[in-house]
Amino acid sequence: MSLYNNIAKTLSQKGAIGSVISGATNATNTIGQHAANMMGGGELAQAVSKIGAATATNVVRNAINEHIPIQAHRALNVGGGALGDILQGDINNAGLRILDSGLFNESLPGMSAVASQTRYWGRPTPVFGGITPTEAQRIYEDIRLERLSKKNLFLIEVSSELMGDTLWPWFNMFATELDYAPYTITGEKKRVGGAAIDSVQGNEPVELRVTTMDNHYGVLKKWYIAHHNFTASNDGTVGLPYRYAIKFRIVHSFITEASIPYSAYEDIGWFRPSNIEYSLSRREDAMQEIQMTFS
C-alpha cells in the first residue's frame, strides 16, 4: 500500500487522537529497541526498554487528556475518522460518521437517531442475503405489485364434433388437477471429434392428464366412453379423427370467461382419448376422482 493509503486507513480506523498515540507508541518502541540493543539485548535490557516505552506512551496519552477536553477529544477522533473516509473515497460513510457522533445534537436535535436509521437501511446484512434493507424493501415492493400466477386458478373448455361443447362447464367445475407438457422437442447427440452437436428431430406428442370428479349419474364417464368408442370400436374398426377429436382450451390464472383479459396465457390443442382410470374404496368416505388421459 502507498503512504496515502496507509494514512487514510489509520485515520479511518483510529481517528486523529488514536493516530497520534499510535505514532507515539511506535516511536517509543523504536527508541526502546535501540536502547535495549545498546545494553546488550538480553532479557533484562528488553524488559527495561519495554517499561520505558510504555511509560513514554502513557506520558503522551496523559498530556493529551490533560490539555484537550473530552468533547474536543471526541470531535478530533470523529474528524480524523471522517477525513480517513474521505481520503478513501467513501463520502457517504464520512457524513454518517459525523451525524452518528452526536456532535450536532445541540443544533440539530435527533440527528444521531436519524444517522442510526440511515446506517441501518444502507448497510448490507446477512439477514437479507448480503444486501441492504433498502434493496430488500425494493425487491419486496416489485414482487408485491405483480400478481403471481396461481396453480389452482385455471379454466378448461372442452368441445368436439361428436358431443359439442355442452359439457365443458362440468369439466371446468369438477376438474381438480391438470398436468401436461405442451412443448417437448427431441434430439440426438452426435460426436464430432472432441465436441458434441445436437441434431433436432422434432416435436413430441402431448399427453394431457386430467383428474376430475363426477356427478352420481356419471356424466363425464359417459362422455369419455362415447369418444373412446368412436376412436376404436369393440368390433375392431377405428373412427374418423374429425368425429372423435377433442379440442381443449386451457387458460391459466383465470376461472371464468368474463374475467379473462386479452393478454392471458392459454394453450389450445386437439386430442384423442387415451385411457380412463377409476379408483373406488369402501375404506374412505370421499369424492370419487377419475383419471383421464388424452393424447
C-alpha positions as CSV (number, residue, x, y, z in Angstrom):
1,M,0.0,0.0,0.0
2,S,1.1,3.6,-0.6
3,L,1.8,6.1,2.1
4,Y,-1.5,7.8,1.1
5,N,-3.5,4.6,1.7
6,N,-1.7,4.0,5.0
7,I,-2.6,7.4,6.3
8,A,-6.2,7.1,5.1
9,K,-6.6,3.7,6.7
10,T,-5.1,4.8,10.0
11,L,-7.3,7.9,10.2
12,S,-10.4,5.9,9.4
13,Q,-9.8,3.2,11.9
14,K,-8.3,5.1,14.9
15,G,-9.2,8.7,14.5
16,A,-6.9,11.7,15.0
17,I,-6.1,11.2,18.7
18,G,-5.7,7.4,18.2
19,S,-3.3,8.1,15.3
20,V,-1.1,10.4,17.5
21,I,-1.0,7.9,20.3
22,S,-0.2,5.1,17.9
23,G,2.6,7.2,16.3
24,A,4.0,7.9,19.8
25,T,3.8,4.2,20.7
26,N,5.7,3.2,17.5
27,A,8.3,5.9,18.1
28,T,8.9,4.9,21.7
29,N,9.1,1.3,20.8
30,T,11.7,2.0,18.2
31,I,13.8,4.1,20.7
32,G,13.3,1.4,23.4
33,Q,14.6,-1.3,21.0
34,H,17.7,0.8,20.2
35,A,18.3,1.2,24.0
36,A,17.9,-2.5,24.6
37,N,20.5,-3.2,21.9
38,M,22.9,-0.7,23.5
39,M,22.5,-2.6,26.8
40,G,23.4,-5.9,25.3
41,G,20.0,-7.1,24.1
42,G,19.4,-9.5,27.0
43,E,16.1,-10.3,28.7
44,L,16.8,-7.6,31.4
45,A,17.6,-5.0,28.7
46,Q,14.4,-5.9,26.8
47,A,12.3,-5.6,29.9
48,V,13.7,-2.2,30.9
49,S,13.2,-0.9,27.3
50,K,9.5,-2.0,27.3
51,I,8.9,-0.4,30.6
52,G,10.4,2.9,29.3
53,A,8.4,2.7,26.1
54,A,5.1,2.1,28.0
55,T,5.9,5.0,30.4
56,A,6.6,7.3,27.4
57,T,3.3,6.3,25.8
58,N,1.3,7.0,29.0
59,V,3.0,10.4,29.3
60,V,1.8,11.3,25.8
61,R,-1.7,10.0,26.5
62,N,-2.0,11.9,29.8
63,A,-0.7,15.1,28.2
64,I,-3.3,14.8,25.5
65,N,-6.1,14.1,28.0
66,E,-5.0,17.0,30.3
67,H,-4.8,19.7,27.6
68,I,-7.6,18.6,25.3
69,P,-11.2,18.5,26.8
70,I,-13.1,15.3,26.4
71,Q,-15.6,16.8,23.9
72,A,-12.7,18.1,21.8
73,H,-11.0,14.7,22.1
74,R,-14.2,13.1,20.7
75,A,-14.6,15.7,17.9
76,L,-11.0,15.2,16.8
77,N,-11.4,11.5,16.6
78,V,-14.6,11.9,14.6
79,G,-13.0,14.4,12.4
80,G,-10.0,12.1,11.8
81,G,-12.2,9.2,11.0
82,A,-14.3,11.2,8.6
83,L,-11.1,12.5,7.0
84,G,-9.9,9.0,6.6
85,D,-13.2,8.0,4.9
86,I,-12.9,11.0,2.5
87,L,-9.3,10.0,1.6
88,Q,-10.6,6.5,0.8
89,G,-13.4,8.0,-1.3
90,D,-16.2,7.0,1.0
91,I,-18.1,10.3,1.3
92,N,-21.3,8.7,2.5
93,N,-19.7,6.9,5.4
94,A,-17.9,10.1,6.4
95,G,-21.2,12.0,6.6
96,L,-22.8,9.2,8.6
97,R,-19.9,9.1,11.0
98,I,-20.3,12.8,11.7
99,L,-24.1,12.5,12.2
100,D,-23.8,9.4,14.3
101,S,-21.3,11.0,16.6
102,G,-24.0,13.2,18.2
103,L,-21.8,16.4,17.8
104,F,-24.7,18.2,16.1
105,N,-27.4,17.2,18.6
106,E,-27.5,20.6,20.2
107,S,-28.0,22.5,16.9
108,L,-29.9,19.6,15.1
109,P,-31.7,17.5,17.8
110,G,-32.2,13.9,16.9
111,M,-29.7,13.7,14.2
112,S,-27.9,10.8,15.8
113,A,-31.1,8.8,15.7
114,V,-31.5,9.7,12.0
115,A,-28.0,8.7,11.3
116,S,-28.5,5.3,13.0
117,Q,-31.6,4.6,10.9
118,T,-29.8,5.7,7.8
119,R,-26.8,3.5,8.6
120,Y,-29.2,0.5,9.2
121,W,-31.1,0.9,6.0
122,G,-27.9,1.5,3.9
123,R,-25.7,-1.3,5.4
124,P,-25.7,-4.8,3.8
125,T,-26.7,-7.5,6.3
126,P,-26.6,-11.4,6.1
127,V,-30.3,-11.4,7.3
128,F,-31.3,-10.2,3.8
129,G,-28.7,-12.3,1.9
130,G,-25.9,-9.7,1.9
131,I,-28.0,-6.8,0.6
132,T,-29.2,-3.6,2.3
133,P,-32.7,-3.4,3.9
134,T,-33.4,-0.7,1.3
135,E,-32.7,-3.1,-1.5
136,A,-34.7,-5.8,0.2
137,Q,-37.7,-3.5,0.5
138,R,-37.5,-2.5,-3.1
139,I,-37.4,-6.2,-4.2
140,Y,-40.4,-6.9,-2.0
141,E,-42.3,-4.0,-3.5
142,D,-41.6,-5.2,-7.0
143,I,-42.9,-8.7,-6.2
144,R,-45.9,-7.3,-4.3
145,L,-47.0,-5.2,-7.2
146,E,-47.0,-8.2,-9.5
147,R,-50.0,-10.6,-9.5
148,L,-48.3,-14.0,-9.5
149,S,-49.9,-16.9,-11.3
150,K,-51.7,-19.4,-9.0
151,K,-51.8,-23.1,-9.8
152,N,-55.4,-23.5,-8.5
153,L,-56.8,-20.9,-10.9
154,F,-57.4,-22.3,-14.4
155,L,-60.2,-22.6,-16.9
156,I,-60.9,-25.7,-19.2
157,E,-63.0,-25.5,-22.3
158,V,-63.8,-28.9,-24.0
159,S,-65.6,-29.4,-27.3
160,S,-65.8,-32.0,-30.1
161,E,-67.7,-32.7,-33.2
162,L,-69.3,-35.7,-31.5
163,M,-70.6,-34.1,-28.3
164,G,-70.4,-30.4,-29.0
165,D,-69.4,-28.1,-26.1
166,T,-72.3,-28.7,-23.8
167,L,-70.3,-30.4,-21.1
168,W,-67.3,-28.1,-20.7
169,P,-68.9,-26.3,-17.7
170,W,-68.9,-29.7,-15.9
171,F,-65.2,-30.2,-16.8
172,N,-64.3,-26.7,-15.6
173,M,-66.2,-27.2,-12.3
174,F,-65.2,-30.7,-11.5
175,A,-61.6,-30.8,-12.6
176,T,-59.2,-30.8,-9.6
177,E,-55.8,-31.3,-11.3
178,L,-54.3,-30.9,-14.8
179,D,-50.9,-32.0,-16.0
180,Y,-49.4,-31.6,-19.4
181,A,-46.2,-30.7,-21.2
182,P,-47.2,-28.6,-24.2
183,Y,-43.8,-28.2,-25.8
184,T,-41.3,-31.1,-26.0
185,I,-38.5,-31.3,-28.6
186,T,-36.5,-34.5,-29.0
187,G,-33.0,-34.6,-30.5
188,E,-30.0,-36.8,-30.9
189,K,-26.4,-36.0,-29.7
190,K,-23.7,-36.8,-32.2
191,R,-19.9,-36.7,-31.7
192,V,-17.8,-34.6,-34.0
193,G,-14.2,-35.0,-33.0
194,G,-13.9,-34.0,-29.4
195,A,-17.2,-32.0,-29.4
196,A,-20.8,-32.9,-29.4
197,I,-23.6,-31.4,-31.5
198,D,-27.4,-31.7,-31.1
199,S,-29.4,-32.9,-34.0
200,V,-33.0,-31.8,-33.6
201,Q,-35.6,-34.4,-34.7
202,G,-38.9,-32.8,-34.0
203,N,-41.7,-32.2,-31.6
204,E,-43.1,-34.9,-29.3
205,P,-46.9,-35.6,-28.9
206,V,-48.5,-34.1,-25.8
207,E,-50.0,-36.2,-23.1
208,L,-52.8,-34.4,-21.2
209,R,-53.8,-35.8,-17.8
210,V,-57.0,-34.6,-16.1
211,T,-58.1,-35.5,-12.6
212,T,-61.7,-34.8,-12.2
213,M,-64.8,-35.6,-10.1
214,D,-68.1,-36.6,-11.5
215,N,-71.8,-36.5,-10.5
216,H,-73.7,-39.6,-9.5
217,Y,-75.1,-40.0,-13.0
218,G,-71.6,-40.4,-14.4
219,V,-71.9,-37.6,-17.0
220,L,-68.2,-37.3,-17.6
221,K,-67.6,-41.0,-17.6
222,K,-70.3,-41.4,-20.3
223,W,-68.8,-38.5,-22.3
224,Y,-65.3,-40.1,-22.3
225,I,-66.7,-43.6,-23.2
226,A,-68.6,-42.2,-26.2
227,H,-65.4,-40.6,-27.6
228,H,-63.5,-43.8,-26.9
229,N,-65.9,-45.9,-28.8
230,F,-65.7,-43.6,-31.8
231,T,-61.9,-43.7,-31.7
232,A,-61.5,-47.5,-31.5
233,S,-64.7,-49.6,-31.5
234,N,-65.0,-53.0,-30.0
235,D,-65.7,-54.5,-33.4
236,G,-62.1,-53.7,-34.4
237,T,-62.7,-50.6,-36.5
238,V,-61.4,-47.1,-35.9
239,G,-63.3,-43.9,-36.5
240,L,-62.6,-40.8,-38.4
241,P,-60.4,-38.2,-36.4
242,Y,-62.8,-35.3,-37.1
243,R,-65.5,-37.2,-35.2
244,Y,-63.6,-38.2,-32.1
245,A,-61.0,-35.4,-31.9
246,I,-61.5,-33.3,-28.7
247,K,-60.5,-29.6,-28.6
248,F,-59.0,-28.5,-25.3
249,R,-58.6,-24.8,-24.4
250,I,-56.7,-24.2,-21.1
251,V,-56.4,-20.7,-19.7
252,H,-54.0,-20.1,-16.8
253,S,-54.8,-17.8,-13.8
254,F,-58.5,-17.2,-14.6
255,I,-61.6,-19.3,-13.9
256,T,-64.4,-17.6,-15.8
257,E,-64.7,-16.4,-19.4
258,A,-65.7,-13.0,-18.4
259,S,-62.6,-12.4,-16.2
260,I,-60.1,-13.4,-18.9
261,P,-58.2,-10.4,-20.4
262,Y,-56.9,-10.3,-23.9
263,S,-53.3,-11.0,-22.9
264,A,-54.0,-14.1,-20.8
265,Y,-51.9,-17.2,-21.4
266,E,-53.7,-20.1,-22.9
267,D,-53.0,-23.4,-24.7
268,I,-55.2,-24.9,-27.4
269,G,-54.9,-28.4,-28.8
270,W,-56.7,-31.3,-30.4
271,F,-56.6,-34.6,-28.5
272,R,-57.9,-38.1,-28.7
273,P,-58.9,-40.4,-25.8
274,S,-56.1,-42.5,-24.4
275,N,-57.3,-44.1,-21.2
276,I,-59.5,-43.6,-18.2
277,E,-58.9,-44.9,-14.7
278,Y,-61.3,-45.2,-11.7
279,S,-60.4,-45.6,-8.1
280,L,-63.1,-47.0,-5.7
281,S,-62.6,-47.8,-2.0
282,R,-65.0,-48.6,0.9
283,R,-62.4,-47.7,3.4
284,E,-62.7,-44.0,2.7
285,D,-65.7,-41.7,2.6
286,A,-64.5,-39.2,-0.1
287,M,-65.4,-37.9,-3.5
288,Q,-64.6,-40.2,-6.4
289,E,-61.8,-39.0,-8.6
290,I,-61.3,-40.0,-12.3
291,Q,-58.0,-40.1,-14.1
292,M,-58.5,-39.2,-17.8
293,T,-55.6,-39.2,-20.2
294,F,-55.7,-37.7,-23.7
295,S,-53.0,-37.8,-26.4
